[in-house]
C-alpha cells in the first residue's frame, strides 16, 4: 500500500513539473474556449510498470471560459517496452497548470501506444 502511495506521489510530482510547460495563463475569461497544443506531457513508469517513463509533446488541452480544462496526451512506447496486454488506469493524481485532479484516465496498449487524459472541473 505504501508503495502505491509513493508511486502516485511520484507521478503527481513528475506531472506537475512536466505538464506545467503549458502557457502560464490558463485562467478562464469571457472569450471562447482556449486551445493549447504541443506542451510537454509525462506518464510515469511508477503508474504503468512498463519499465520506462514516457514523454511526449503530442498533446492537446482545451479550457472553457468557466475554467473547466481537459488535457489529452498521446505517447509512443519505445520498442522493447510494449506491454503484453492492454491496461487501463483511472483515478490517479494528475498535476497540470490548472491544478491537481484525480479525474484521470490512461491506457497503455499492446500496439505500443499510450494515452493520458486529465480533466479539471472548475467547481469541484
N, C-alpha and C positions, 0 to 999 in steps of 0.2 A: 504494500500500500504506500509506504514512504517513497519507494522507487517511482511509482506512478505520479505522486505529488511532485517529486523533484523533477521528473520529466516534463510535466505540464508547466512547472515554473520556468524551467529552462526554455521551453517552447515560447512561453509568453515573453520572456526577456529577449529572446532572439527575434521574435516577430516585431516587438516594439522597436528594436534597433534597426531592422531592415525595412519594414513597411513604412517607417517614418520618413522615407525618402519621398513620399508623396508631398506635393507642394504644401507649405505650412498653412495656407489659408483655406482650410476645409470648413468654413463657417457658413451656416445657412444664410441665405439672402432672399430678397424678393424676386430675384431673377429665376429663370428656368433652371432645371437641373444642371449641375456641373459635372462634366465628364473628365476623368483623368486616365491616361493610358501610359504604359511603358515604365512604371515605377518598379523598384526592387521589391521582390517578394520571396519569402523563405519558408520552407517546410522542413521541420526538424526530423532527423533520424530518431530522436527520442520518442516521437509520436509514431512514425511509420515502421521503424525497425528494419529499414532497408539496408542499413549499413553505410549510408551516405546522406548528408544533408542536401537538400535541393534548393536551388536559387534560380530565379527567372526574372525577366523583365516583360514577359508575355502576360501582361496584367491590365486590368480594366476596373475602374471604380466609378460609381455614379452617386452623387449626393443630391438629394432633393432639397428644395427650399425649406422644408420642415426640419431638415437635419438628418434624415434617415440616409444611411450610406451602405452600399453593397460593394464589397471588394471581391474580385474574382481573379485567380491566377492559374495559369496552365504551365505544367512542368514537363520536361523530357527527362526521364530517369536514365542515367548512364547504363550502357550495356554492362552486363555482369552483376547488376543490382536489381534487375527486374524481379518483381515478386512472382511466386508460383501460383498465387491466387489473388483475385481482385478483392480488395478490402476497403470498407467504408469506415470513417471515423466521424463522430458527432460530439458536440458539447465540450470540446477542449477550449482552452483560452487562446484567443487571438488578439494580438495587440496591433492597433492601427493608429494613424494620426488622429482619428476621430475618437479614440478611446479603446478600452478593452471590452471584449464580448465573449460569451460562450455560445452565442447563436452562430454555430460554425458547422461546416461540413467539409470533409476531404475524402478523396478516393485515390488509391494507388492501384494501377491496373496492370494486368499481365502483358499488355502490349507496350509497356514502357512509358506510359503517360501517367500523370497525376494531376489533380486539380484541388484547389483550395477555395472555399467561399466563406467570407466573414460578413455578417450583417449587423449593423449598428442601428438600433431604433432610438431616436432622439428622446422619446418619452419614457424609456424603460431604464 
